[in-house]
Amino acid sequence: MRIPISTKLITVTILILVAATGTITWISSAYFEKKASEQVDIANLESAAAKAKEVDNIVSSLVDKTRVTASLLMKGTSEQTGTGDDFDFNFTKDKNFVALEILKLNGSSVETVARKIKEEALRPYGLTGTYMIHLRSWQKFPIRSVAQGSIELKNASYPKAPAMVTIGIPLIRDAQGKITHVALADVTLAPLEKPFTDPSERTQYLVDRYGELLAHKDEQKAMARLNMNKNPFVQKALVQKSPQYQTKFIDPDSDKNYFGASVKTSFGATVVSQTSEETILEVSHEVKRRAIFVAGSAISMAIFFIFLFSMTLTSPIEKLAEMINLVSKGNFDVKARAQVKSHDEVGDLAEAFDHMTDGLKERDKVKSLFSKFHGSSVAEDLISKDIGVGGKSKDVVVFFSDIRGFTAFSEKRSPEEVVEMLNEYFGVMVKIINAHGGVVDKFIGDAIMAVWGAPRGSDRDPHNAVRACLEMRKALESLNELRLSRGQPAINIGMGLHAGAAISGTIGSDERMEYTVIGNTVNTASRIEASTKAFGADLLVSDTVVEKIGEDFKIELAGAAEVKGRSEALKMFKVRGYRAADGSMVDVSTPYSDYEAESADKVKVKAA
């Protein structure tokens, strides 16, 4: 990965500044966080304790009023003389009372012996006194707990009804001290809500012994009777034996950290005070922000000055890098010294760069010329290593082709016409050979010698060579159509393929060399091409080629012939087509694939 020098300089400066300011920021903010956390723990607990004391006073007052009023109601009921002015003053005139009910406990049964409902408190909601009867069945008030001597509080708020809380107290005991009557007072939620309405960054609320909300800063939550048992802090606070509890926790609703404190009241309810860590640590975060701002300002100034300095160094280097990129794409005409004016080491580098491009330009010119004579793969192979006389044995496929009747054609044409015809013919055939991975070794008059497998070979060389020959067969038909349209005679050719070992390399002397392949394989390929005249076929391949291409081509035995240079007759085959991707055989034939056989020099067809 390329990293500019200016980037490196700026990065190092930033790292130093960030390390210094980051350390200071971290130490100072950690100190502030620690102190703030300690202060919030203390403040939370003190606030919860103050609220718990206030709730105790409110509930104690309501309990006393409930006990007095219930006693008056019970007395009036037993004397059957009405409730009297005292009850009227305590119940009717007290705006907090909504309903009062006295229950008699008889074993497992509970009987209502007296009930008073303030109808005018229910009327604005379109409710009657029967609502209170239904409320008891919905509410499932823990009467048995009251029968054991406890004072119980239960949220009695429901939608489209008054916000209330039910207070249950023991009322009458028998001679054995057993509670026989309990009183349930439904009072407005306002007295319990009042301590939790003061503005504060803390969230404070009151829950009963089962975790259900009794009072909250948000009255709608209290009226909804939310159960806070899902809150991990409330869960732990309710089961604590100690009346006070505090810890840090994660709120499940907001997924944020909170500092929490709880204090239990004498009536079993619990006051919870919690503060978001985000709010508490705002001062610490402000310190961080200011430190980051200062560091950012210092870094910005450092970047500006370093950038100005680095430009004098990096600008000429970047120009050189751009020119190297152009050279890598083959443009050797760039002049570095004309663009880099530095009188330092970078200027020296620019001069050396220009010397290098001059040498590369000459090398590329030589390579381009060499490729035109021997093909790009041969040129690259020779350039990549030391040139010397010698070669290596390789498995190759050798190709020869010849134009039928070329001597007679040349005698009747001017040299210019002959050269024009050859150039057009060679242009078509050489392109096909190159496209199929072959290398044209040389032109011998009208003949083409090509090779697959040298200087680099693959397992598909025999297949590629045969496919190239079939492609040339079709190309010859198109070329002849063009020649006939111009009033020129058609051309017939013969092609021969043979596979085997040959020496690939340079031959000659230290003063004059030629890259080629030599050996018996080459001679045999030449004889096979010569045999096409005797068999009247445009393409013949040897049995060694047939063995290598397997069943991928449509092969037909042409026959055997004795050729010069071989003691045994040579079996030769015609190629009629190839196997397509779907497995079917595709015939490749043209009017010039077969022609009338005639005698050929150095070839004697063996009778079948």
C-alpha positions, 0 to 999 in steps of 0.5 A: 500500500502506497503511503505518501511522505506527507501522510507519514509526517502528519501521522507521526505528529498526530500520534504524538499529540494525541498520545499526550492530550489523550493521556491528560484527558483520560487521567482528568476525566477518570478523576472527575468520573470517580468523584462524581460517582461518589457524590451521586451515590451519596446524594441518591441515598440521601434523596431516597431517605428523605422521600421515604420519610416524607412518604411515611408521614403521608401514609401515617396520616392517611392510615390514622384518618382511615382508622378514625373514619372506619371506626366511626363508620363501624360504630354507626353501622352497629348502632344503626343510627347513621354515620353522624356528623363526625363521620361526615366531617372525616369522610365527606369533607376530606377531599382525599377519600373516594371510598371506604369499606369494612370487611369482616373476616370469618375463617376463609370467607370475607364479608363486607359489613359496611361501604361508603362511596363518594359518588361525586368523585366518580361522576366526572368519569361517568362511573357509579358506586358499582365501579368500586365493587368491580375494582375489588375483583380486579385489584386482588388486594392482599387482604390476608396480609392485612389480616396478619397485621400488616398495613398494605398499599395497592395501586387502584388506578385504572383507565378512565377512572380516578387515580387512586391508591387503596390502603388496607389496615387492621381495624378490630381484634377479638379477645384473643388478639385475632384480627376480625375486621379490616378497613380498606380506604380508597384515596386519591393518588395525589398525596403520594404523588406530591413528593415525587413531582419536584424537578430533578435530574433524578428519577424517583418513584414509589413501589409496593412490596410486589414491585408495582408502581404507587407513585412516579414523577410521570403520573401516567406511569403510576396510573398504568400500574407498571410493574417494575420487577423487570428492572434489575435494581428494583428486583434486588432492592425488594429482597434486601433485608437492609432498608437501604440499598444502592448500586450501579445497574443497566436500565433494561428499557434504555440500555444505559448505566444508572446509579440507584439507591432505595430506602424501604418505608415502615409500611413496606413500600420502597422509594427508588432514586436513580440517576443516569450515568450520562447525566452525572458524567456530563462535567467529565464529558465536557472536560473531554470535549474541551481537551479534544478541542484544544488537541484538535486545534493544535493538531490542525495547526501542526498539520498545516505547517507540516503540510507546507514543509512536506510539499517541498519534498513530496511534490517532486517525488509524487511527480516522479511516481506519476511518471513511473506509472506512465513508464510502466504503461509503456510511455518512455517519452517522459522527461523527469528533469524538465518537471522536477526543478529541485537542486538536491537528491530528488533532482539527481534522481530525476536525471537518473530517471531520464537515463533509465527511460532512454535505456528502456525505450531502446530495449522496447524498440528491440523487443518490438522488432524482435517480436515481429520476427519471432512472436511475442512469447519467443521474444519475451523468453529470449529477453528474460535470459542470457542469449547463447547457442543451445536449446532444450528438449521439449514435447511440441506439436509442429505444423507445416502448411503449403500452398498447392500449385504455388510455383505455377502461380508465381510463374504467371504473376509479377513479383508484386502480385505474388507478395501481395497474395502471400501477405494477405494469406499469411495475415489471415493464417498467422492471426489464427495460429497466434490466437490458439497459442501457437508460435510461427517459427518461420516462413519458407516461401509460401510455407508456414512452419509453426509450433505449439509447446515452445518456448512455453507449453501446456497440456492442451497444445495438441487440441489447440493446434488441431482447432487452429487447423480447422479454423484455418480451413474455414478462414481459407474458404472466406479468403477464397470467396473474397479472391473470387469476387475480385476475379482472382483464382482460389487457393488450395493448401495442405496442412500437416501436424505431428507431435513429439520431442524436439530441441527448442532454442537458438542455433547458429553462431555467436555472431548470427543466431536463429530461434527455432525447433529442430529434430525428427518431429519437425522433419516428420511434420514436413513429410505429413504436410507433403503427403496431403497432396498424395491423399487429396486432403487439406489437413493430415495429422499423425497417429501421435497427435490422434493419441493426444487429442483422444475423442475430442475430434472427428477423425478418419483414417486417410491411409499410410505412406512411406516418406523419405527419412522414415523406415516405416510407413507413416499412418495419417488421419483426416480431421473432419470436425470437433466435439462441441460442448454438448457432446455432439460432433460438429463437421467442419468442411469446405469446398477446399477440404478435399481435392483430387489426389496426385503424386507427391515427391518423397511420398509413396502411398502404401496400398491398403 
